[in-house]
Amino acid sequence: MSLDTIDVYDPDLYVTGVPHDQFAVLRAEAPVFRHADHELPDGFWAVTRHADVTHVSRNPEIFSSHRQTCFLNEQDPDRLAEQQLMMVNQDPPDHTRLRALLNRGFTPRTIGRLTDKIQRACDAIVDKALAAGTGDFVALCAAELPLVVIAELMGVPNTDRYKLFEWSNRMLAADDPELSPAPDEGLVAAMEAYAYANELGRAKRGCPVDDIVSKLVVPDEDGHELSELEFDLFFILLIVAGNETTRNAISGGMQALIDFPEQWERLRADPDRMARLAADEMVRWVSPVMGFRRTATRDVELSGQLIRENDKVVMYYTAANFDETVFENPHAFDIGRDPNPHVGFGGGGPHFCLGRHLALLEIEIMYRTLARRAAQVVPTAAPRRLRSNFINGVKEMQVRLVPAD
């Protein structure tokens, strides 16, 4: 394979799997590679080595999330200003101020208080899946858990949790005609979620309770609170980030355990010790968010390439997580991998994932529960993958669950 044939931007490629062969060529021959882009005549820089991805992540003053957002595709100029108000699309100091407010809802104490509820949710989910015997693992297990947790975290009525699932699917599936049949489907879903968030925030301001929403929309002891717009945008970000990433780590993790059956047996032999390490390895292996964009704020050199101001730069986490110079035997799924300095939650810096501890806790408890209760999870059909160059997603995974004795 030559550099002339490289194309890691085409969403059609990802329907059959991540193009790891192409990423390996880029890491070896052109770790900062000028890649074609049908939306930009000058293309973009594809960054694929672990060291370069972490460097870009940790230097927001050079590589901005704000100028053209963090999303891979080009944004509608009429909506760019609104997109830039979302935390994931901000740079310090605006990002620093907003993140400090949001941290109130993601303290270790707050997350720790969810442990028993997550365990109860996993018990109920696995009970139902085992009783069904066969079905779509994504719907039975992977999608259900983050929906329950987000609803609990945000004080959303449990009966409304499937609205969160539908909105996040439609917002992120713009390149998949099955999930987003109309060109403006994502925008319509965002507007519906925005309206729901507005009503939720208004209700919590009027009658605050002990949940994250009340912590964010009611002034703290220093008088700080999220504005109405900031909360609405955070709600949209949370239902996408908290739902899609955890769901796809769980489903992709199960596919890895199916492909590496000795790792399933290893997990079953000692679920208490192995589940947490397994959760981290699943995030590395899947890399649910495969890449984020940055925009250069000035001319800068990266691994010998001159990047000009306003150039588009894409950090490929899914490539960095298989960097042979960082991970021994990276194409082996190893649930005991330790240390595991993956960039599945970002490469450090101000945008390091706010909900990483919650996501790992959900994956850990789900797989500890499955390992105790199920002897096998056997595929009954090939998985159906999301058509996306952004989210590494499985739409459907038909399986048979064999109860443990």
C-alpha positions in Angstrom: 0.0 0.0 0.0 1.4 3.4 -1.0 0.7 6.8 0.4 -1.0 7.7 -2.9 -3.8 5.2 -2.1 -4.4 6.3 1.5 -7.9 7.4 2.3 -9.0 7.2 6.0 -11.7 9.9 5.6 -14.2 7.9 3.5 -17.0 6.8 5.9 -17.7 3.8 3.6 -14.4 2.3 4.7 -15.6 2.0 8.3 -18.7 -0.1 7.5 -16.4 -3.2 7.4 -14.0 -2.0 10.2 -11.4 0.5 11.1 -8.7 0.7 8.3 -5.9 -0.2 10.6 -3.7 -1.2 7.7 -3.8 2.3 6.3 -3.2 3.9 9.7 -0.1 1.6 10.1 1.3 2.9 6.9 0.7 6.5 8.0 2.4 6.0 11.4 5.4 4.4 9.7 5.8 6.6 6.6 3.9 9.9 7.1 2.7 10.4 10.7 1.6 13.9 9.9 0.1 13.5 6.4 -1.6 15.9 4.0 -4.8 14.1 3.3 -7.4 14.9 0.7 -10.7 16.4 1.8 -13.7 16.8 -0.5 -14.8 19.9 1.5 -11.4 21.7 1.5 -9.1 22.2 -1.6 -6.0 22.0 0.6 -7.1 19.0 2.5 -6.1 18.4 6.1 -3.3 17.0 8.2 -3.9 13.5 9.5 -2.0 13.0 12.8 -1.6 9.3 13.7 1.3 8.8 16.1 0.6 8.7 19.9 3.3 11.4 20.7 1.9 13.8 18.1 -1.7 13.3 19.1 -0.9 14.0 22.8 1.2 17.1 21.7 -1.7 18.5 19.7 -4.1 17.7 22.6 -2.0 19.5 25.2 -1.4 22.7 23.3 -4.7 24.4 22.7 -3.1 27.8 22.2 -1.6 26.4 19.0 -4.3 23.8 18.0 -7.7 25.4 18.6 -11.0 23.6 19.1 -12.8 26.9 18.8 -11.9 28.2 15.3 -13.7 25.5 13.3 -15.0 23.3 16.1 -13.7 19.8 17.0 -15.8 18.0 14.4 -14.3 16.5 11.3 -16.7 17.9 8.8 -17.0 21.5 7.9 -19.7 23.5 9.8 -22.5 25.5 8.4 -21.3 29.2 8.7 -24.7 30.2 9.9 -24.5 27.8 12.8 -20.8 28.0 13.6 -21.2 30.7 16.3 -23.7 28.6 18.2 -21.5 25.4 17.9 -18.6 27.4 19.3 -20.5 27.9 22.6 -20.4 24.2 23.3 -17.7 23.3 25.8 -16.0 20.7 23.5 -15.6 23.5 20.9 -14.0 26.1 23.3 -10.5 27.0 24.1 -9.1 28.5 27.4 -10.0 30.7 29.2 -13.7 30.2 28.2 -13.3 26.5 28.3 -11.6 26.7 31.7 -14.5 28.7 33.2 -17.2 26.4 31.9 -15.4 23.2 32.8 -14.9 24.4 36.4 -18.7 24.8 36.7 -19.3 21.4 35.1 -16.8 19.7 37.4 -19.3 20.1 40.2 -21.4 17.4 38.7 -18.6 14.9 38.1 -16.8 14.8 41.4 -15.5 11.4 42.7 -18.2 11.6 45.4 -21.0 12.2 42.9 -19.8 9.4 40.6 -19.2 7.1 43.6 -22.8 7.5 44.7 -23.9 6.0 41.4 -22.0 2.7 41.9 -24.9 0.8 43.6 -27.4 2.2 41.1 -25.2 1.1 38.1 -24.9 -2.4 39.7 -28.6 -2.7 40.1 -29.1 -1.5 36.5 -26.6 -4.1 35.2 -28.2 -6.8 37.2 -31.6 -6.0 35.7 -30.2 -5.6 32.2 -28.4 -8.9 32.3 -31.4 -10.7 33.9 -33.5 -9.6 31.0 -30.9 -10.5 28.4 -30.4 -14.0 29.8 -34.2 -14.5 29.9 -34.5 -13.5 26.3 -31.7 -15.9 25.4 -31.1 -14.4 22.0 -31.2 -10.9 20.5 -29.3 -7.8 19.6 -26.5 -7.3 22.2 -26.5 -3.5 21.4 -30.1 -3.1 22.3 -30.2 -5.7 25.1 -27.1 -4.5 27.0 -24.8 -1.9 25.5 -27.3 0.8 24.8 -29.5 0.3 27.8 -26.9 1.0 30.5 -25.7 4.5 29.6 -29.4 5.5 29.0 -30.3 4.5 32.5 -27.2 6.2 34.0 -27.7 9.5 32.1 -31.3 9.6 33.1 -30.4 9.1 36.7 -27.5 11.6 36.5 -29.6 14.3 34.9 -32.8 13.7 36.8 -34.6 12.8 33.5 -37.7 10.6 34.0 -36.8 7.0 33.2 -39.7 6.8 30.7 -37.9 9.6 28.6 -34.6 7.8 28.4 -35.3 6.4 24.9 -35.7 9.9 23.6 -32.0 10.5 24.6 -31.1 7.4 22.6 -33.0 8.5 19.5 -31.7 12.1 19.6 -28.1 11.0 19.9 -28.4 8.5 17.2 -29.9 11.0 14.8 -27.4 13.7 15.6 -24.3 11.5 15.1 -25.4 9.3 12.2 -25.5 12.0 9.5 -23.3 9.7 7.2 -25.5 6.6 7.7 -28.6 6.7 5.5 -30.3 4.0 7.6 -30.3 6.2 10.8 -30.4 9.6 9.2 -32.5 9.4 6.0 -33.0 13.1 5.6 -30.1 15.6 5.2 -31.3 17.8 8.1 -32.1 14.9 10.4 -29.3 15.7 12.8 -30.3 19.4 13.1 -34.0 18.5 13.8 -32.9 16.0 16.5 -30.6 18.7 18.1 -33.5 21.2 18.1 -35.8 18.6 19.8 -33.1 17.8 22.5 -32.5 21.6 22.9 -36.1 22.2 23.6 -36.3 19.3 26.1 -33.2 20.6 27.9 -34.7 24.0 28.2 -37.8 22.7 29.9 -35.7 20.4 32.2 -33.4 23.3 33.2 -36.4 25.6 33.9 -38.0 22.9 36.1 -34.9 22.3 38.1 -34.3 26.1 38.7 -37.8 26.3 40.0 -37.6 23.2 42.2 -33.9 22.1 42.7 -33.3 18.5 43.9 -30.1 16.5 44.6 -29.0 15.8 41.0 -26.5 17.2 38.6 -28.9 19.5 36.7 -29.8 21.3 39.9 -26.1 21.6 40.8 -25.4 23.3 37.4 -28.4 25.6 37.0 -28.6 26.8 40.6 -25.9 29.3 41.8 -23.2 27.8 44.0 -21.8 29.5 47.1 -19.9 31.9 44.9 -22.9 32.7 42.7 -21.7 30.8 39.7 -24.2 28.9 37.5 -24.6 27.8 33.9 -26.7 30.2 31.8 -29.7 28.8 30.1 -27.9 28.5 26.7 -24.8 26.9 28.3 -26.9 24.3 30.1 -28.9 23.5 26.9 -25.7 22.9 24.9 -24.2 20.8 27.7 -27.3 18.6 27.8 -26.9 17.9 24.1 -23.2 17.2 24.6 -23.8 14.9 27.5 -26.5 12.8 25.8 -24.2 12.3 22.8 -20.9 11.8 24.7 -22.3 9.8 27.6 -24.5 7.6 25.4 -22.6 6.9 22.1 -19.1 6.4 23.5 -20.0 4.1 26.4 -22.5 2.2 24.3 -19.9 1.6 21.6 -17.2 0.7 24.0 -19.5 -2.0 25.5 -20.6 -3.4 22.2 -17.1 -3.2 20.6 -15.7 -4.8 23.8 -18.0 -7.7 23.4 -17.0 -8.2 19.8 -13.3 -8.2 20.9 -14.1 -10.8 23.5 -15.8 -12.9 20.9 -12.8 -12.6 18.6 -10.4 -13.4 21.4 -12.2 -16.1 23.4 -9.3 -16.7 25.7 -9.8 -13.2 27.0 -13.4 -14.0 27.9 -12.3 -17.0 29.8 -9.7 -14.9 31.6 -12.3 -12.4 32.6 -14.7 -15.1 33.8 -12.0 -16.6 35.9 -11.4 -13.5 37.9 -14.0 -10.8 37.2 -13.4 -8.8 40.4 -9.7 -8.1 39.4 -9.9 -8.1 35.6 -13.0 -6.1 34.9 -11.4 -2.6 35.5 -8.4 -3.4 33.3 -10.7 -4.9 30.7 -12.7 -1.6 30.6 -9.6 0.4 29.8 -8.5 -2.1 27.1 -11.9 -2.0 25.5 -11.7 1.8 25.3 -8.2 1.5 23.7 -9.3 -1.2 21.3 -12.6 0.4 20.2 -11.6 4.1 20.4 -15.3 5.1 20.3 -14.5 8.6 19.1 -12.0 7.9 16.4 -10.7 11.4 15.9 -11.2 15.1 16.6 -10.3 18.2 14.7 -8.2 21.1 15.6 -7.3 24.3 13.7 -3.8 25.7 13.8 -3.7 29.2 15.3 -0.2 29.9 13.8 2.4 28.3 11.6 4.0 25.4 13.5 6.1 22.4 12.7 5.0 18.9 13.8 7.1 15.8 13.1 8.9 17.7 10.3 5.8 19.0 8.6 5.1 22.7 8.4 1.5 23.3 9.4 0.2 26.8 8.4 -2.2 29.0 10.4 -5.8 27.9 9.9 -4.9 24.5 8.5 -7.2 21.7 9.5 -5.6 19.1 11.8 -7.2 15.7 12.7 -6.0 13.7 15.6 -6.7 10.0 15.0 -7.1 8.4 18.4 -7.8 5.1 16.8 -4.4 5.2 15.1 -2.5 6.5 18.2 -4.0 3.7 20.3 -2.3 1.1 18.1 1.1 2.8 18.0 3.7 0.1 18.0 6.2 2.3 19.8 3.8 2.7 22.8 1.8 -0.5 23.0 3.4 -3.9 22.9 1.7 -6.1 20.4 -1.1 -3.5 19.9 -3.3 -5.7 17.7 -3.7 -8.2 20.5 -6.7 -7.6 22.7 -5.3 -8.0 26.2 -7.6 -7.4 29.1 -4.6 -7.4 31.5 -2.7 -4.7 29.6 -1.0 -2.5 32.2 0.1 0.2 31.9 -2.3 1.2 29.2 -1.7 4.9 28.2 -4.4 5.0 25.6 -5.9 8.2 24.2 -9.5 6.9 24.1 -10.5 9.7 26.4 -8.3 12.2 24.6 -4.6 12.8 24.7 -4.6 15.0 27.9 -4.9 18.7 28.1 -8.0 20.8 28.8 -10.4 18.5 26.8 -9.5 15.3 28.6 -12.8 13.5 28.9 -14.9 14.9 31.8 -16.9 11.7 32.2 -14.1 9.2 31.9 -14.4 7.8 35.4 -18.2 7.3 34.9 -17.7 5.6 31.6 -15.1 3.2 33.0 -17.3 2.5 35.9 -20.2 1.6 33.7 -18.1 -0.7 31.4 -16.4 -2.3 34.4 -19.6 -3.2 36.2 -21.4 -4.4 33.1 -18.6 -6.8 32.3 -18.1 -8.0 35.8 -21.9 -8.8 35.9 -21.8 -10.5 32.5 -18.7 -12.5 33.4 -20.4 -13.8 36.5 -23.8 -14.6 34.9 -23.1 -15.7 31.4 -21.0 -18.7 30.4 -20.8 -17.6 26.7 -22.0 -14.9 24.4 -22.2 -16.6 20.9 -22.6 -14.6 17.7 -25.6 -15.7 15.5 -24.9 -13.2 12.7 -22.2 -10.8 11.6 -22.4 -7.4 13.3 -23.7 -4.4 11.4 -21.5 -1.4 11.7 -22.2 2.3 11.6 -21.2 4.2 8.4 -19.1 6.9 10.1 -15.5 8.2 10.0 -16.1 9.8 13.4 -17.8 7.2 15.7 -16.6 3.6 15.8 -20.1 2.1 16.2 -21.9 -1.1 16.0 -25.6 -0.8 15.0 -26.6 -4.4 15.6 -24.9 -7.5 17.1 -27.1 -10.6 17.1 -26.0 -13.1 19.8 -27.1 -16.0 22.0 -26.4 -15.7 25.7 -25.6 -18.9 27.5 -26.3 -18.7 31.3 -23.6 -19.8 33.7 -24.3 -22.8 35.8 
